[in-house]
Amino acid sequence: MTNNSSTPFLRIEGIHKFYGTDHILRGINLSVERGEVVCILGRSGSGKSTLLRTVNALEPVTAGRVVLGGTLIGYLEKDDGLYALAADELARQRARIGMVFQHFNLFPHMTVLENITMAPQLVLNEKRQDAEEQAMKLLAKVGLTDKAYAYPASLSGGQQQRVAIARALAMRPDLLLFDEPTSALDPELVGEVLGVMRQLASEGMTMLIVTHELRFVRDVAHTVVFMHDGQIAEKGPTLKVMTEPETPAAQAFFSTCR
Amino acid sequence: MDTNKMRELAVVIPHTYWGRRVTACLLILLAAGVGYSVATNHRFEWNVVGQYLFHPDILSGMVVTIELTVLAMLIGIVGAVILALMRLSGNPVLVIASSAYTWLFRGTPQLVQIIFWGFLGALYPRIFLGIPGTDIVFFDAPTNAVIGAYVAALLGLGLNEAAYTSEIVRAGIQSVNSGQIEAAHSLGLTPSRALRKIVLPQAMRVVVPPLGNEVIGMLKTTSLVSIIAGRDLLTNTQAIYNNTYQVIPLLIVASIWYLAMTSVLSLVQIRLERKFAKGSRRSERSFFSLFSADAPLRRLQHHAILNGLAEKPVCYAAGAEK
């Protein structure tokens, strides 16, 4: 299952996570290649979102490591163990990893354009004009050019989520994380968000997606990871995992979710 | 609009609240009566009010009041943000220190605090800063030279204000959804940048209304300093009537100026609330729009009554959402 030619782009090794005495993640190992689209499936409570959030260290881990492009994320490795990174160094690492949230989390006191241009100006030191030019291109890509000066509260859920994707893309991330991006949307708005994600996949963006949209997974994912009880129960090529699951948990999941 | 068209459209007739209308009329009558009696009662000595309204001592007292308010609020707000951040830091010592400060300053009368700062020199005759156990002294001076009456007044007002305002700031910061902070972090903002760019601007929406209360309260609390320093508006007013015995008209003079100042502050507060309400769905209706909010419907109602369509008014709550 491991790539034999070179070290993978994203490597998740032996992640454990405790909430109090609850063992939420029980030793997760996962490799993602550059340009690969990996979908994480599983029932609620199986640890999917927690795993995703450890990748940009929003969720501190109890043990294990995340390595992106050769850089250890969130920690500093010394001889006697791992140390939490300084705030500015951690921020610099997170700037390379885009994240799209279930509840969009747009900044309500800023216009759509300000939402997208804020971080590039502040973190990447882009000039305002350049950042805005780039933002308008991204808005065109997600089909929202006419909403540049609107505030998030006046947009539909689907529009807000497309802005959130544009905001993440504006940082030119190496990797995009999606945490149930369509779960908070009305059914008729799901398609517009998935459409943007399909396009990103076709452009070769590396994506790690937690979702329940199995049709989308079937069409877009290169690899499917099925999680059960804080562990990866099954992983492999999309069609194989979805049509011929081996473990009972995955078999039950795919037969009821069809 | 003709009658048939109105039938077709099934125009909704706004409900007329007769109780409210009658109460409003009574209030207008009452206000007119009180206004007339106050204006014509010669015992208010309005001529004395006019005489002292622009008296130099009154005006200079006002300057001191404004100065004390601005400086004390500045100390209060800076202190409040620090206290609130300590309280939310998660470090047990910082949390306890912040809570203890709030406990102490909210729990003792402000007058006592002001007197305490005013008479600090009696407790500690000298203030010095140095390293204990060595002869190194950076700073050494008699207390009364460092903390004069004016500084004592400022400390008394500002440090007390910090305790109250810290609770307002804390509530504001906690009102911001944690998802906002996560989004800011995921974009590569450091915690301090996320606080300044994302959290505090949103917290301001919650903070401004009670903070406006605090500023207006402070404007009047400054008169407490008369006990150690004075020269503020109320103290100067009292100094005048202690000589002339024209107590009521001079208190009216002071009240007119206090009202004028609080009115200006209220306008500033409204502007600030508008500024920080940017992008929020629920914006408050302005005072004047209350008079015209349902005017179009009222016009239709008038038409409907004229045309005999309004026998059964349909209940309509003005301003109800959708």
Chai-1 contact restraints between the chains, C-beta under 6 A:
chainA,res_idxA,chainB,res_idxB,connection_type,confidence,min_distance_angstrom,max_distance_angstrom,comment,restraint_id
A,N56,B,S186,contact,1.0,0.0,6.0,A-B,restraint_1
A,L58,B,E182,contact,1.0,0.0,6.0,A-B,restraint_2
A,A87,B,T190,contact,1.0,0.0,6.0,A-B,restraint_3
A,A87,B,P191,contact,1.0,0.0,6.0,A-B,restraint_4
A,D88,B,T190,contact,1.0,0.0,6.0,A-B,restraint_5
A,A91,B,G188,contact,1.0,0.0,6.0,A-B,restraint_6
A,A91,B,T190,contact,1.0,0.0,6.0,A-B,restraint_7
A,R94,B,S186,contact,1.0,0.0,6.0,A-B,restraint_8
A,R94,B,G188,contact,1.0,0.0,6.0,A-B,restraint_9
A,A95,B,G188,contact,1.0,0.0,6.0,A-B,restraint_10
A,M99,B,S186,contact,1.0,0.0,6.0,A-B,restraint_11
A,H103,B,G179,contact,1.0,0.0,6.0,A-B,restraint_12
A,N105,B,G179,contact,1.0,0.0,6.0,A-B,restraint_13
A,N105,B,A183,contact,1.0,0.0,6.0,A-B,restraint_14
A,F107,B,I198,contact,1.0,0.0,6.0,A-B,restraint_15
A,P108,B,G279,contact,1.0,0.0,6.0,A-B,restraint_16
A,H109,B,P201,contact,1.0,0.0,6.0,A-B,restraint_17
A,H109,B,Q202,contact,1.0,0.0,6.0,A-B,restraint_18
A,H109,B,K278,contact,1.0,0.0,6.0,A-B,restraint_19
A,H109,B,G279,contact,1.0,0.0,6.0,A-B,restraint_20
A,A119,B,L187,contact,1.0,0.0,6.0,A-B,restraint_21
A,V123,B,G188,contact,1.0,0.0,6.0,A-B,restraint_22
A,Y151,B,G279,contact,1.0,0.0,6.0,A-B,restraint_23
A,A153,B,G279,contact,1.0,0.0,6.0,A-B,restraint_24
A,A153,B,R281,contact,1.0,0.0,6.0,A-B,restraint_25
